[in-house]
Amino acid sequence: MRILLIEDDETLGSAVQEHVAAEGHAVDRVVRLTDADASVRTAPYDLILLDLMLPDGRGVEFLQRRRAAGDTTPVIILTARDQISDRIEGLNAGADDYLVKPFDLSELTARIAAVSRRYSGNPNPLVEIGDLEIDLASRAVYRCGRAVDLTAREWAIFEALVQRPGAILSKNKLEDRLYSIVAEI
């Protein structure tokens, strides 16, 4: 997946970016909402990780603008704001999940996978296609019970096809998947 991380804290932003990239995702990171606006206009993202308090504004207002414009890209809020009212505001603004800092990076990985499954129309991380068994959460493929090794590039294309069974994916969509992975290698 190609993920946009909007986080101004250098330490946390770097840790999240490195962790999510190590999971095989392409991650673009920005620290300001103006840069986030430019990023979403120029690249297709599969998921946005959004901090609420940024140097040039509130992340919830960015999210409200995106939703008002018809953007359905999944969004997980990452914030230190832990009040119930903050969570309600973020979820009502259109967030798909809300994670309070500090958080465990493994939990973030699980939440990314869960949101991805919901948006792909498959809440089950285990998919069977013919003699293939696919575990989307652990990025594992088995054929007749034997593991199939896939490179990051191969997985990017494979995942795009598995998440949209029967759909025709454009050359541009597949290239976007490949180029976002290549950028991280």
Contacts in CASP RR format, 6 or more apart in sequence:
PFRMAT RR
TARGET T0000
AUTHOR 0000-0000-0000
METHOD contacts of the structure
MODEL  1
MRILLIEDDETLGSAVQEHVAAEGHAVDRVVRLTDADASVRTAPYDLILL
DLMLPDGRGVEFLQRRRAAGDTTPVIILTARDQISDRIEGLNAGADDYLV
KPFDLSELTARIAAVSRRYSGNPNPLVEIGDLEIDLASRAVYRCGRAVDL
TAREWAIFEALVQRPGAILSKNKLEDRLYSIVAEI
1 25 0 8 1.000
1 26 0 8 1.000
1 46 0 8 1.000
1 47 0 8 1.000
1 112 0 8 1.000
1 116 0 8 1.000
1 159 0 8 1.000
2 25 0 8 1.000
2 26 0 8 1.000
2 28 0 8 1.000
2 43 0 8 1.000
2 44 0 8 1.000
2 45 0 8 1.000
2 46 0 8 1.000
2 47 0 8 1.000
2 176 0 8 1.000
2 177 0 8 1.000
2 180 0 8 1.000
3 20 0 8 1.000
3 25 0 8 1.000
3 26 0 8 1.000
3 27 0 8 1.000
3 28 0 8 1.000
3 45 0 8 1.000
3 46 0 8 1.000
3 47 0 8 1.000
3 48 0 8 1.000
3 49 0 8 1.000
3 112 0 8 1.000
4 27 0 8 1.000
4 28 0 8 1.000
4 29 0 8 1.000
4 30 0 8 1.000
4 36 0 8 1.000
4 39 0 8 1.000
4 40 0 8 1.000
4 43 0 8 1.000
4 45 0 8 1.000
4 47 0 8 1.000
4 48 0 8 1.000
4 49 0 8 1.000
5 13 0 8 1.000
5 16 0 8 1.000
5 17 0 8 1.000
5 20 0 8 1.000
5 27 0 8 1.000
5 28 0 8 1.000
5 29 0 8 1.000
5 30 0 8 1.000
5 49 0 8 1.000
6 29 0 8 1.000
6 30 0 8 1.000
6 31 0 8 1.000
6 33 0 8 1.000
6 36 0 8 1.000
6 48 0 8 1.000
6 49 0 8 1.000
6 50 0 8 1.000
6 51 0 8 1.000
6 54 0 8 1.000
6 59 0 8 1.000
6 62 0 8 1.000
7 13 0 8 1.000
7 16 0 8 1.000
7 29 0 8 1.000
7 31 0 8 1.000
7 49 0 8 1.000
7 51 0 8 1.000
7 78 0 8 1.000
8 31 0 8 1.000
8 32 0 8 1.000
8 51 0 8 1.000
8 53 0 8 1.000
8 54 0 8 1.000
8 55 0 8 1.000
9 51 0 8 1.000
12 101 0 8 1.000
13 29 0 8 1.000
15 105 0 8 1.000
16 27 0 8 1.000
16 49 0 8 1.000
16 78 0 8 1.000
16 105 0 8 1.000
16 108 0 8 1.000
17 27 0 8 1.000
17 29 0 8 1.000
19 105 0 8 1.000
19 108 0 8 1.000
19 109 0 8 1.000
20 27 0 8 1.000
20 49 0 8 1.000
20 108 0 8 1.000
20 109 0 8 1.000
20 112 0 8 1.000
21 27 0 8 1.000
21 184 0 8 1.000
23 109 0 8 1.000
23 112 0 8 1.000
23 139 0 8 1.000
24 139 0 8 1.000
24 152 0 8 1.000
24 155 0 8 1.000
24 181 0 8 1.000
24 184 0 8 1.000
25 112 0 8 1.000
25 184 0 8 1.000
26 180 0 8 1.000
26 181 0 8 1.000
26 183 0 8 1.000
26 184 0 8 1.000
27 184 0 8 1.000
28 39 0 8 1.000
28 43 0 8 1.000
28 45 0 8 1.000
30 36 0 8 1.000
30 39 0 8 1.000
31 54 0 8 1.000
31 55 0 8 1.000
32 54 0 8 1.000
32 55 0 8 1.000
32 56 0 8 1.000
33 54 0 8 1.000
33 56 0 8 1.000
33 57 0 8 1.000
33 59 0 8 1.000
33 61 0 8 1.000
33 62 0 8 1.000
34 56 0 8 1.000
36 48 0 8 1.000
36 62 0 8 1.000
37 62 0 8 1.000
39 45 0 8 1.000
40 48 0 8 1.000
40 66 0 8 1.000
40 71 0 8 1.000
40 73 0 8 1.000
43 176 0 8 1.000
44 173 0 8 1.000
44 176 0 8 1.000
45 73 0 8 1.000
46 73 0 8 1.000
46 74 0 8 1.000
46 116 0 8 1.000
46 119 0 8 1.000
47 73 0 8 1.000
47 74 0 8 1.000
47 75 0 8 1.000
47 76 0 8 1.000
47 112 0 8 1.000
47 115 0 8 1.000
47 116 0 8 1.000
48 66 0 8 1.000
48 73 0 8 1.000
48 74 0 8 1.000
48 75 0 8 1.000
48 76 0 8 1.000
49 75 0 8 1.000
49 76 0 8 1.000
49 78 0 8 1.000
49 108 0 8 1.000
50 59 0 8 1.000
50 62 0 8 1.000
50 63 0 8 1.000
50 75 0 8 1.000
50 76 0 8 1.000
50 77 0 8 1.000
50 78 0 8 1.000
50 95 0 8 1.000
51 59 0 8 1.000
51 77 0 8 1.000
51 78 0 8 1.000
51 79 0 8 1.000
52 58 0 8 1.000
52 59 0 8 1.000
52 60 0 8 1.000
52 77 0 8 1.000
52 79 0 8 1.000
52 81 0 8 1.000
52 86 0 8 1.000
52 90 0 8 1.000
53 59 0 8 1.000
53 79 0 8 1.000
53 80 0 8 1.000
53 81 0 8 1.000
60 77 0 8 1.000
60 89 0 8 1.000
60 90 0 8 1.000
60 93 0 8 1.000
63 75 0 8 1.000
63 77 0 8 1.000
63 90 0 8 1.000
63 93 0 8 1.000
63 94 0 8 1.000
63 95 0 8 1.000
64 93 0 8 1.000
64 94 0 8 1.000
66 73 0 8 1.000
66 75 0 8 1.000
67 93 0 8 1.000
67 94 0 8 1.000
74 96 0 8 1.000
74 115 0 8 1.000
74 116 0 8 1.000
74 118 0 8 1.000
74 119 0 8 1.000
75 94 0 8 1.000
75 95 0 8 1.000
75 96 0 8 1.000
75 97 0 8 1.000
76 95 0 8 1.000
76 96 0 8 1.000
76 97 0 8 1.000
76 98 0 8 1.000
76 99 0 8 1.000
76 108 0 8 1.000
76 111 0 8 1.000
76 112 0 8 1.000
76 115 0 8 1.000
77 90 0 8 1.000
77 95 0 8 1.000
77 97 0 8 1.000
77 98 0 8 1.000
77 99 0 8 1.000
78 99 0 8 1.000
78 101 0 8 1.000
78 103 0 8 1.000
78 108 0 8 1.000
79 86 0 8 1.000
79 98 0 8 1.000
79 99 0 8 1.000
79 100 0 8 1.000
79 101 0 8 1.000
80 100 0 8 1.000
80 101 0 8 1.000
81 100 0 8 1.000
82 100 0 8 1.000
87 98 0 8 1.000
90 98 0 8 1.000
91 98 0 8 1.000
96 115 0 8 1.000
96 118 0 8 1.000
96 119 0 8 1.000
97 111 0 8 1.000
97 114 0 8 1.000
97 115 0 8 1.000
99 107 0 8 1.000
99 108 0 8 1.000
99 111 0 8 1.000
110 137 0 8 1.000
113 125 0 8 1.000
113 136 0 8 1.000
113 137 0 8 1.000
116 136 0 8 1.000
116 163 0 8 1.000
117 123 0 8 1.000
117 124 0 8 1.000
117 125 0 8 1.000
117 136 0 8 1.000
117 137 0 8 1.000
120 136 0 8 1.000
120 163 0 8 1.000
120 164 0 8 1.000
121 163 0 8 1.000
122 136 0 8 1.000
122 163 0 8 1.000
125 135 0 8 1.000
125 136 0 8 1.000
125 137 0 8 1.000
125 138 0 8 1.000
126 133 0 8 1.000
126 134 0 8 1.000
126 135 0 8 1.000
126 136 0 8 1.000
127 133 0 8 1.000
127 134 0 8 1.000
127 136 0 8 1.000
127 162 0 8 1.000
128 134 0 8 1.000
129 162 0 8 1.000
129 165 0 8 1.000
131 143 0 8 1.000
131 144 0 8 1.000
132 141 0 8 1.000
132 142 0 8 1.000
132 143 0 8 1.000
132 148 0 8 1.000
133 141 0 8 1.000
133 142 0 8 1.000
133 143 0 8 1.000
133 145 0 8 1.000
134 140 0 8 1.000
134 141 0 8 1.000
134 142 0 8 1.000
134 162 0 8 1.000
135 141 0 8 1.000
135 142 0 8 1.000
136 159 0 8 1.000
136 162 0 8 1.000
136 163 0 8 1.000
139 150 0 8 1.000
139 155 0 8 1.000
139 159 0 8 1.000
140 147 0 8 1.000
141 147 0 8 1.000
141 148 0 8 1.000
141 150 0 8 1.000
141 158 0 8 1.000
142 148 0 8 1.000
150 158 0 8 1.000
152 181 0 8 1.000
152 184 0 8 1.000
152 185 0 8 1.000
153 178 0 8 1.000
153 181 0 8 1.000
153 182 0 8 1.000
156 177 0 8 1.000
156 178 0 8 1.000
156 180 0 8 1.000
156 181 0 8 1.000
157 174 0 8 1.000
157 177 0 8 1.000
157 178 0 8 1.000
159 177 0 8 1.000
160 169 0 8 1.000
160 173 0 8 1.000
160 174 0 8 1.000
160 177 0 8 1.000
161 169 0 8 1.000
END
